[in-house]
Amino acid sequence: MKDAEHAASLAIALAKKRGLAEIGPDELLLGCLQAIAQFGIAQLGPWTFDLEDLAVDWLAQPDRPAPKVAYSQRAVDFLDLAARIARADASAAIRVDHLLAAFAAETDGLMGRWKLDRGITSAAWRAAIAQLSPAPVSSPRADDRDYLTPEEAAEALSIHVQTLRAFVRSGKLPALRLAGERAIRIRRQDLETVLEPLVPQT
């Protein structure tokens, strides 16, 4: 998923080409569509947006660095809403899908016309945007990995990490050092070396 900065630079280029002094919500929306488009076509759920029909030169690339153009207060409101959506999505940065989601409740301008002409509802728009979002990246769980950090190994044994490090220092628990690093790893199968059978007292 492309970032919002790319969409904003496309919106700036569009506003410049149109001779506008400010970037409005329509330019921001079109910049987002151009950012996600392939061959001038942006597909969002059941809706197809042809950038040529929207008077957007989809082959044009924004200037580097982007020329300075002010954002209208309405465009700033959309950017602020996109930032709130990104925070709710636990994202470190605003992405294009966050910006597009900010338009879900819009009833004016280009989005307002599309809602009337194409029967777009807020929920349907958000559902289409959700299909664009990258799938959450799941990291392998510690109990699925063969090599553990000292903290993960300590947790697996239900002991304090300093106790585990003492086992490593004393040689009771074998450990491996990452090449050229201070970090160590413990093989899962070696965890049993610090476990002794409990002999019942008679």
N, C-alpha and C positions, 0 to 999 in steps of 0.2 A: 504494500500500500504506500503510495507516494505521500510525502508530507504536505502539510498545509502551506508551507513556504513556497513550494513549487506552484500550487494553485493560486496563491496570492500574486506571485510574479506573473502568471498568465493573466490574472485579472488586471494587474497594472498595465501590461502591454495592451490589453483590450481597451481599457479606459483611455490610454494615450492615443491609440489608433482612432478611437471615436471622438477625440478632441475634448474629453471630459476633464474638468478640473479636479473631480473627486471620484473615487471608486465607490460605487453604490452596491447594494445587495445583489442586483442583477449581474453586475460584472463579476462579483465574488462567486456567485452561483455558476456562471458560465466558465469561470476559471477552474472551478472544481470539476465540472463536467469534462472540460478539455484535459484536465490532469488524469482522469480515469479512462478517457476515450482511446479507442484503437481505430486507426484509419478514419478518424473524424466521427465515429459513432460511439456514443456513451450508452451503455445498456444498464438500466437500473430496474431490477425485477422485471415486470411486464412492459416497462416503458423504454422505448428507443428514442434517443435524442440525436438527431443529425446536426452536427455543428454547422455544416454549410447552410442548412435551413435557418439556423439561428444567427447567421451572418458572422460566424467565427472562422477565421482562417486557421484551420487546425494544423496546417503545416508550418505556421510561423512559430518561432521560438522566442521566448522573452529575451530582452537585452540583458547582458551581463556587464556591469551590475545594472540592476533594474532602475529605470528612471524614477525620480521622486514624484510621487503623486499622493495626495492626501486621501485618507479614508473618510467617507461621510460618517456621521454619528450612527446612522443605521447600520452601516457595514461594521463599525466598531462593536455595536451591540451583538451582531452575529459572531464576531470573533470572540467576544467575551463569553457568549453562550457556548461556543465550541470548546472553549477552555474549561468551562464547567462540565461539559459532557466528557471531555478527555479525563478530567479528574475522577468523575464517576466511573469511568471505564478503567481506572487505575493505569492510565497511560502516561508515560513520561513526557510525551510531546503531543501536540495537536496534529492529527492526521486529517486527510481529506474526508474520510468517512465521518469524522466528528463535525467538520464544517457542514457537510451535506445534511447531517442529522439536525443541525441547528435550524435548517429551513423547514422542518416538519410542520411547525405551527404557523408558518408565514401565510398571510392571506392577501398581500399586496404584490405589486410588480409581476415579474415573470412567473414566479412560483404561484402566485394567486391565480394568474391566467391558466397555468397548467392544471391547477386543482379543478378549476371550472371545466376546462376543455377535455381533460383526460380522466376526470373522476378520481384524482389522487386524494387520498385521505392521509391524515398525519400518521396513523398506525401503518398503513400500507407503505408509505414512504420510508418510515423507520425500518420496517421489515426488509425492504429492498436494500437499504443501506447496510443493514446487519449482514447481508450476504456478501458484501464487499469486505467486511472486517476480516483481518487475518485471524486464523484459528489460534486460540491460546496455545502457547508453547509449553508443553509439559516436560519438565525436567525429570530425568529418571529418578525414581525413589531410591533412597539410600539402601533399602532392603533388596533392591534389584541389582546392585552393583557389586563387583568382585573386590574393588579397592575402595577403602573408606578413609575419610579424613579422621584425625584423632577425635574430633568432637562427635562424628557419626559413630565411630567405633565405641567410644565411651557410652553413648546413648544406647547402642545395641547391647552392651553389657550392663546397663543401668548402674554405671559408676561415674564418679567425677572424672573430668578430663585430666586433671593433674595426677590422679591415681593411674590412669591409663598411661600417661607419659612416664610415670615412675616405672611401670612394667617394661616400657620400651627401653629406658635408660639402663635398667638392670639386666636386660637381655631376656627377660621372661617372655616378652612378646616381640616377635620379629617385626621389623618395619622396613620400609623401602623409602629412599629419598628420591624425589624427582630430580632428574639430571640438571645440575647447575642451580638448583633451588634449595631453599631451606625447608620447604614443605615436605612432609612425610605422608605416606599412605600405608595402611595396614590391610593385608589381605583378609577378607571375611573368614576364610577357612582357618586362618591362624588365631582367631579369637579364642578358639577352644584351648589353646596352649596355656592360658592363664586360669583355666577352670580345672579344679581337682575334684575327684570323687569324694563325696562326703562319707566318711566311715562312721557308722553309728557307734556310740560308746556303749560298752556293755556294763 
